[in-house]
Amino acid sequence: MTPSVTVDREGTVTGNTYDKYGSTNPVDVGCGEGVLTQQWAARIEGRVVGIDLDDPQLHAEWANRQAPNLEYRVMKAENLPFADDEFEVASAIEVLEHVPDPEHTLAEMARVASRWLLVSVPREPLWRALNMARGAYLKDLGNTPGHLNHWSKRGFVQLLSRYGTVEEARSPFPWTMLLVRL
């Protein structure tokens, strides 16, 4: 599938729609096409919930990625309609750079998760430099459409440390991924 920038019905940039994940009960905030969400559902017996914005392309992808223990919901991450500690894990893979208030979103994720946060974001300023090197988004100095927030690895670790203990930090090129024990 060719990458394309998509916008939800409210005008929010939902990101680049393509299979970015191809190369015991989690909630996957900003699950996109549902690739990772469906893989979790296939590996665990518990309930798996994927949430994202209202985007017809995502709905079509979700229809092709089903499992008995998997549900998809259309919603924003700022006010999750779940009980405290309802999930063991809350994840946001390549999502927090898109949300208007990442600290509020993280607080919501930490509220609904009982044990773990699993999060990743593009590593800055490397991400923008790579975009510039390939001639992308030059008028925006390499900033990908919809990226509202930018973190270095150190800055992202500091942010997530407010919610728990960063148990593991990995830097697969060019991202920062953190596992946080709540």
C-alpha positions in Angstrom: 0.0 0.0 0.0 1.3 3.4 -0.9 1.7 5.8 2.1 -0.9 8.7 2.2 -1.7 11.4 4.7 -5.3 10.9 5.9 -7.7 13.2 7.8 -10.6 12.1 10.0 -14.1 13.5 9.8 -13.3 16.2 12.3 -10.3 17.4 10.3 -7.6 15.8 12.5 -4.6 14.4 10.6 -4.7 10.7 11.5 -1.2 10.0 10.1 0.3 8.0 7.2 -2.0 5.1 6.4 0.1 2.0 5.4 1.2 -1.2 6.9 3.8 0.2 9.2 4.0 -3.0 11.4 4.6 -5.3 8.4 8.6 -4.9 8.1 -2.8 -10.8 28.6 -5.3 -7.8 27.7 -4.0 -4.7 26.1 -5.6 -1.5 24.8 -3.8 -0.2 21.8 -4.3 3.6 21.6 -4.0 4.8 18.1 -4.1 1.2 16.7 -4.0 2.4 13.1 -4.7 -0.4 10.7 -4.9 -2.9 13.6 -1.8 -5.0 12.5 -0.2 -5.1 16.0 -3.6 -5.3 17.7 -4.6 -8.3 15.7 -1.2 -10.0 16.4 -1.7 -9.5 20.1 -5.2 -11.0 19.9 -3.9 -14.0 18.1 -1.3 -14.6 20.9 -3.3 -14.1 24.1 -6.6 -15.3 25.4 -7.7 -12.0 27.1 -9.6 -9.1 25.7 -7.8 -6.8 23.2 -9.1 -3.4 22.3 -7.8 -1.2 19.5 -8.9 2.5 19.4 -8.3 5.1 16.8 -9.9 8.1 15.1 -12.9 7.8 12.7 -11.2 7.2 9.4 -12.9 5.1 6.7 -9.6 3.6 5.5 -9.0 2.3 9.0 -12.5 0.8 9.2 -11.8 -1.1 6.0 -8.5 -2.4 7.4 -10.2 -3.4 10.7 -12.8 -5.4 8.8 -10.0 -7.6 7.5 -8.2 -7.9 10.9 -10.6 -9.7 13.2 -10.3 -12.1 16.1 -12.9 -13.4 18.7 -11.2 -11.5 21.5 -10.6 -8.3 19.6 -12.7 -5.2 19.3 -12.1 -1.9 17.6 -13.5 1.4 18.8 -13.6 4.9 17.3 -12.5 7.4 19.9 -9.9 10.0 20.8 -7.3 9.0 23.5 -7.9 12.0 25.7 -10.8 10.6 27.6 -10.8 6.8 27.5 -14.2 5.3 28.5 -12.6 2.5 30.5 -12.4 1.8 34.2 -9.2 2.3 36.2 -6.8 -0.6 35.8 -9.2 -2.3 33.3 -6.3 -3.4 31.1 -2.9 -4.9 32.0 -1.1 -3.0 29.2 -1.8 0.3 27.4 0.2 0.9 24.2 0.7 3.8 21.9 3.0 2.9 19.0 3.8 5.9 16.9 0.9 7.9 18.3 2.0 10.4 20.9 3.6 12.7 18.4 0.1 13.2 16.9 -1.9 14.0 20.0 -2.6 17.6 21.1 -1.8 17.0 24.8 0.5 13.9 25.2 0.8 14.3 29.0 -3.0 14.0 29.3 -3.1 11.1 26.9 -0.4 9.3 28.9 -2.2 10.0 32.2 -5.3 8.4 30.7 -3.3 5.4 29.5 -1.7 5.0 32.9 -5.1 5.2 34.5 -6.7 2.4 32.5 -3.6 0.1 32.6 -2.7 -1.8 35.8 0.9 -2.8 35.0 2.5 -1.5 31.8 2.8 1.2 29.2 4.4 0.3 25.9 5.1 3.4 23.8 7.2 4.5 20.8 7.8 7.8 19.0 10.1 9.0 16.3 13.5 10.1 17.7 14.2 13.7 17.2 15.9 15.6 15.7 17.0 12.5 13.7 13.5 11.9 12.3 13.3 15.4 10.8 16.9 15.2 9.5 16.1 11.9 7.7 13.0 13.5 6.1 15.1 16.4 4.9 17.8 14.1 3.6 15.2 12.3 1.4 13.7 15.6 0.3 10.4 15.2 2.3 8.5 18.0 3.9 11.2 20.5 3.1 8.9 23.6 3.6 8.2 22.2 7.1 11.9 21.6 7.9 11.3 17.8 7.7 8.3 17.7 10.1 5.9 15.0 9.1 2.3 16.2 8.7 0.4 15.6 11.9 3.5 15.5 14.1 2.7 18.0 16.9 5.2 16.8 19.4 8.9 15.9 19.2 11.2 14.1 21.7 14.8 13.1 22.0 15.3 9.8 23.6 16.3 11.5 26.8 13.3 13.8 26.8 10.9 10.9 26.1 12.4 8.8 29.0 12.0 11.9 31.3 8.4 12.3 30.3 7.5 8.6 30.8 9.3 8.5 34.1 6.5 10.6 35.5 4.2 7.6 35.2 6.3 4.8 36.4 9.7 3.1 36.1 11.2 2.9 32.6 12.2 -0.8 32.6 13.5 -0.8 29.1 14.4 1.8 26.5 15.3 0.7 23.0 16.2 2.8 20.0 15.5 0.8 16.8 16.5 3.3 14.0 14.9 5.9 14.0 12.5 5.5 16.9 12.5 5.5 20.7 10.5 2.6 22.4 9.9 2.4 26.1 8.4 -0.2 28.4 7.2 1.5 31.6 6.2 -0.4 34.8 3.4 1.5 36.4 
